[in-house]
Every structure is written in structure tokens, then in C-alpha cells.
Amino acid sequence: MTHSIQPIILITGATGSVGSALAEQLAQKNIPFRALVRNLDKAGNLKHLNGAELVIGDFNDQQSIVNALKGIEKVFLLSNSSEDAERLQCNFVDAIAKGEVKHIVKLSQFAANINSPVRFLRYHAAVEQKIKDTGLQYTFLRPNLFMQGLLGFAGLIKYQQKFFAIAGDAKISLVDTRDIAAVALNALLSRDNESKIYNITGPEAISHKEIAEILSTVLGKKIEYINVSDAELLTALSQVGFPAWQAAGLIEDYAHYALGEAAVLSNDVMEVTGTVPRTFADFVKEYRAAFE
Ligand SMILES: NC(=O)c1ccc[n+]([C@@H]2O[C@H](COP(=O)([O-])OP(=O)(O)OC[C@H]3O[C@@H](n4cnc5c(N)ncnc54)[C@H](OP(=O)(O)O)[C@@H]3O)[C@@H](O)[C@H]2O)c1
């Protein structure tokens, strides 16, 4: 833990799912940090966190990154997956390579691989390689499917008692974003200067039918999982304005799940944080207000 007033940690993606959990965990530990945000109006909760210093910046704008990096030794790199994500994250890494940063913690994805048929896994692997090429210390966090993704279906679950996907019978060791943030926190605070790769999964691999059964048990009402076709999913996503590149990526992701490639269990959350990762039932109990 650092006691300096001047933050030496910069986090990005702090308005998002993993980044906001990381910001809260840093604040709970009284660790000063700087958060790069694109828009202060979207950073409402962050503004009030203990030890948070906000700086305006965008991965599209090198100078804003250079400014945000002043005095920073450790960074947490995250953006959402989009057609531009590889270019934007590489832009960030280029700026880092010019500064005083010693350690990059990058939020990647489970099974990241430059030869993967899944576009998200290829772009994450390309950014990982770019970071390796800087010669700086790195920690790559490779989480599996986020439990919090189900919050996108909270309204449907609440009012129509159903949710849909194209998962079939695939078992997935999905993980709570707060457990991912806890691993990120430990990596940022670690005094160890070895580079590491962590596979971040929950404690169990479950199918979407089992997800529905757990929701039904915890909420005390029948929730149904509807398995749809790729075409039906694409239509539903385009109707809500979901970008085509990301939608095609989701189809690839689920094809990868169908091969059983996301059912692997890792012990890394326990080994790094000393705490067992949350089960899906834990997640539903803690977010039940969103679903009922
Ligand atoms: N969803 C899953 O199941 C899953 C599983 C494994 C890995 N992942 C990986 O997790 C990452 C997404 O994590 P998340 O869900 O926590 O993200 P998220 O909630 O979508 O948040 C994305 C964050 O990135 C920021 N951002 C986007 N473009 C930016 C730019 N040009 N400059 C600076 N900041 C920018 C956003 O800021 P604004 O508030 O300004 O928009 C936001 O804070 C992706 O890389 C994805 O591949 C996801």
C-alpha cells in the first residue's frame, strides 16, 4: 500500500463494469489513484470516492494520455471491445512507453490468442504483444464471461421471466467483475516485479439452463432461458442499435463457448486474493433488486 498523496496509479475504464469496481476497492483501502475519464458528467460516483483524482482523457488523444500519466508508475488498461479497440489500446501503450510507467495491468480476455477465430481474443492478444514489446513489467488479466453481463437482461428477467442467448448446453466458468477487480487491485499493489498472466474464472462452470435454474431458486419464481439462433440474436441486437462488429464478435464468442473452451476452472482468483471467487448464486443474491 502506498501512503503518498500524489497518486502513482492510473486507472482507465473507471466508469465501466470492472473499472468502477476497481475504483471502489482502491478507495476502500485508502489508496490514492487517478482515473482517466472521457466525460466528467459520466463520472458521478467516481468524483466522491476517497482518494480519487479525475483527469480528462481519451485513448484517441495521445497528448491527453501523456498528461494523465504524469508521475504515474502503474496503470490499469481497459476499454470496451469495439472495432477500434486494438488501435485505441495500442495508442495508449505508445504513450506509456514514453513515460515513467513501470508496470501495466491489462484487462484482456480468457483464451486470448492471436490465431483465434474470435476477433476479441485476437485483438486482446495483439495488445498483449504490443505491451510485451515495451519491455515493461506486465500483468495480463484474462477473465471469462462476466456475470454482470446478465444485468443487460435485468428488465426482461424482471418483467417477462426470461432471457436469451445462443449458448446451447455450453458450460462457462463465468466470473463476477468484482473478483476481476480484486485481482487487478492486487496486481497494482504488488511489489513483485515479475510479469504474470492470470486466468480469471468463477468457481463453477455452468450452462445457461443452470443459470436460469439458479435465478429461479434465488428469486423464487420460474425464469426461463431461451436458446435462439445466431440470426435471431443478430436481429435482436441490431434492433437495439448494437454495433455490427461487436454483434459478429459475440457470435464468434459463443461458438468458442460451444466447444467447451470456456468451461475451464482456474484457481488464480483464490491464489492472488486469498478469497474464493463468487458463485453465480452469490451474484444473483447481491443483485436481486435488479432482477425482481
Ligand atoms: N463482457 C464480458 O463478458 C467480458 C469477458 C472477458 C473480457 N471482457 C473484456 O472486458 C472489457 C470491457 O470491460 P467492461 O465491461 O468493464 O467495460 P465497459 O463497462 O464497457 O466500460 C468501458 C470503459 O472504457 C472506457 N472507454 C471507451 N472508449 C474509450 C476511449 N476512447 N478513451 C478512454 N476510455 C474509453 C469507457 O469510458 P466512457 O464511460 O467514457 O464510455 C468505459 O469506462 C473488454 O476489453 C472486453 O473484451 C469482457
The ligand as an SDF file (V2000), in Angstrom:
LIG
                    3D

 48 52  0  0  0  0  0  0  0  0999 V2000
  -18.2490   -8.8100  -21.0750 N   0  0  0  0  0  0  0  0  0  0  0  0
  -17.5930   -9.9290  -20.8490 C   0  0  0  0  0  0  0  0  0  0  0  0
  -18.1830  -10.9650  -20.5160 O   0  0  0  0  0  0  0  0  0  0  0  0
  -16.0780   -9.9400  -20.9860 C   0  0  0  0  0  0  0  0  0  0  0  0
  -15.3600  -11.1160  -20.7050 C   0  0  0  0  0  0  0  0  0  0  0  0
  -13.9540  -11.0940  -20.7880 C   0  0  0  0  0  0  0  0  0  0  0  0
  -13.2960   -9.9210  -21.1470 C   0  0  0  0  0  0  0  0  0  0  0  0
  -14.0320   -8.8040  -21.4280 N   0  0  0  0  0  0  0  0  0  0  0  0
  -13.3180   -7.5710  -21.8140 C   0  0  0  0  0  0  0  0  0  0  0  0
  -13.6480   -6.5660  -20.8570 O   0  0  0  0  0  0  0  0  0  0  0  0
  -13.5150   -5.2900  -21.4730 C   0  0  0  0  0  0  0  0  0  0  0  0
  -14.7290   -4.4680  -21.1240 C   0  0  0  0  0  0  0  0  0  0  0  0
  -14.7840   -4.3170  -19.7030 O   0  0  0  0  0  0  0  0  0  0  0  0
  -16.0420   -3.6050  -19.0040 P   0  0  0  0  0  0  0  0  0  0  0  0
  -17.2870   -4.4110  -19.3150 O   0  0  0  0  0  0  0  0  0  0  0  0
  -15.6940   -3.3220  -17.6050 O   0  0  0  0  0  0  0  0  0  0  0  0
  -16.1160   -2.2680  -19.8490 O   0  0  0  0  0  0  0  0  0  0  0  0
  -17.3370   -1.2710  -20.0120 P   0  0  0  0  0  0  0  0  0  0  0  0
  -18.2490   -1.3640  -18.8370 O   0  0  0  0  0  0  0  0  0  0  0  0
  -17.8940   -1.4350  -21.3920 O   0  0  0  0  0  0  0  0  0  0  0  0
  -16.5760    0.1290  -19.9410 O   0  0  0  0  0  0  0  0  0  0  0  0
  -15.6860    0.5220  -20.9340 C   0  0  0  0  0  0  0  0  0  0  0  0
  -14.8410    1.6590  -20.3910 C   0  0  0  0  0  0  0  0  0  0  0  0
  -13.8860    2.0680  -21.3900 O   0  0  0  0  0  0  0  0  0  0  0  0
  -13.9200    3.4860  -21.4990 C   0  0  0  0  0  0  0  0  0  0  0  0
  -13.5490    3.9100  -22.8480 N   0  0  0  0  0  0  0  0  0  0  0  0
  -14.1040    3.5220  -24.0140 C   0  0  0  0  0  0  0  0  0  0  0  0
  -13.5100    4.1570  -25.0450 N   0  0  0  0  0  0  0  0  0  0  0  0
  -12.5440    4.9490  -24.5190 C   0  0  0  0  0  0  0  0  0  0  0  0
  -11.6010    5.8550  -25.0760 C   0  0  0  0  0  0  0  0  0  0  0  0
  -11.5540    6.1050  -26.4020 N   0  0  0  0  0  0  0  0  0  0  0  0
  -10.7560    6.5010  -24.2370 N   0  0  0  0  0  0  0  0  0  0  0  0
  -10.8080    6.2990  -22.8940 C   0  0  0  0  0  0  0  0  0  0  0  0
  -11.6990    5.4400  -22.3090 N   0  0  0  0  0  0  0  0  0  0  0  0
  -12.5510    4.7840  -23.1100 C   0  0  0  0  0  0  0  0  0  0  0  0
  -15.3890    3.8370  -21.1970 C   0  0  0  0  0  0  0  0  0  0  0  0
  -15.4870    5.1930  -20.8640 O   0  0  0  0  0  0  0  0  0  0  0  0
  -16.8470    6.0530  -21.1240 P   0  0  0  0  0  0  0  0  0  0  0  0
  -17.6030    5.9840  -19.8220 O   0  0  0  0  0  0  0  0  0  0  0  0
  -16.3540    7.4070  -21.4200 O   0  0  0  0  0  0  0  0  0  0  0  0
  -17.5820    5.4190  -22.2600 O   0  0  0  0  0  0  0  0  0  0  0  0
  -15.6610    2.8970  -20.0200 C   0  0  0  0  0  0  0  0  0  0  0  0
  -15.1670    3.4220  -18.8260 O   0  0  0  0  0  0  0  0  0  0  0  0
  -13.3480   -5.5420  -22.9680 C   0  0  0  0  0  0  0  0  0  0  0  0
  -11.9980   -5.3980  -23.3260 O   0  0  0  0  0  0  0  0  0  0  0  0
  -13.7720   -6.9900  -23.1360 C   0  0  0  0  0  0  0  0  0  0  0  0
  -13.1410   -7.6370  -24.2270 O   0  0  0  0  0  0  0  0  0  0  0  0
  -15.3890   -8.7840  -21.3450 C   0  0  0  0  0  0  0  0  0  0  0  0
  1  2  1  0
  2  3  2  0
  2  4  1  0
  4  5  1  0
  4 48  2  0
  5  6  2  0
  6  7  1  0
  7  8  2  0
  8  9  1  0
  8 48  1  0
  9 10  1  0
  9 46  1  0
 10 11  1  0
 11 12  1  0
 11 44  1  0
 12 13  1  0
 13 14  1  0
 14 15  2  0
 14 16  1  0
 14 17  1  0
 17 18  1  0
 18 19  2  0
 18 20  1  0
 18 21  1  0
 21 22  1  0
 22 23  1  0
 23 24  1  0
 23 42  1  0
 24 25  1  0
 25 26  1  0
 25 36  1  0
 26 27  1  0
 26 35  1  0
 27 28  2  0
 28 29  1  0
 29 30  1  0
 29 35  2  0
 30 31  1  0
 30 32  2  0
 32 33  1  0
 33 34  2  0
 34 35  1  0
 36 37  1  0
 36 42  1  0
 37 38  1  0
 38 39  2  0
 38 40  1  0
 38 41  1  0
 42 43  1  0
 44 45  1  0
 44 46  1  0
 46 47  1  0
M  CHG  2   8   1  16  -1
M  END
$$$$
